[in-house]
Amino acid sequence: MELLTPGIGLIFWQTVIFLMLVGILSAFVWRPISDALRSREQFIADSLKAAELAKLEIEELKEDNADLIREARLEKDALLKEATHVANKIKDDARAETSKITDKMVAAAKATIETEKKAALTEIKNEVAMLSLAIAEKVIKKNLESDKSQKDLVQQFIKDLKTN
């Protein structure tokens, strides 16, 4: 059974080697490992803080962007309203101007029609007068062919002159 139970000398030397190993490791390995772990821990903490700050900045930027988008939409709506107002004003002005021009054209056409109507009536009166003179001339020539009818006509004129 000696194989199953270790001797005191073996336990002693194993303990001494273990303590020396722990001393060497604590002197040369654990300090750099713990320093590395601390620096890694600090780096992770700083990274988490930076990520948190970045998240806050992103939220602020999102809010700013939302505000800018709202302002841009309001400005766009205002510009559209103004453009619509200006377009309607231009249409109304054009309609009014067209109405004025149409009224002037109608008035000018009426004046032209009236002038041409007067000219046509004058021309018709002149034609009627000319026709009347021609008819009267023919009638008088026919009636005055004889001396007796001429004398009767002169007598009639003299009577008319005395009564007037």
Secondary structure by P-SEA (a helix, b strand, c coil): cccccccaaaaaaaaaaaaaaaaaaaaccaaaaaaaaaaaaaaaaaaaaaaaaaaaaaaaaaaaaaaaaaaaaaaaaaaaaaaaaaaaaaaaaaaaaaaaaaaaaaaaaaaaaaaaaaaaaaaaaaaaaaaaaaaaaaaaaaaaccaaaaaaaaaaaaaaaaac
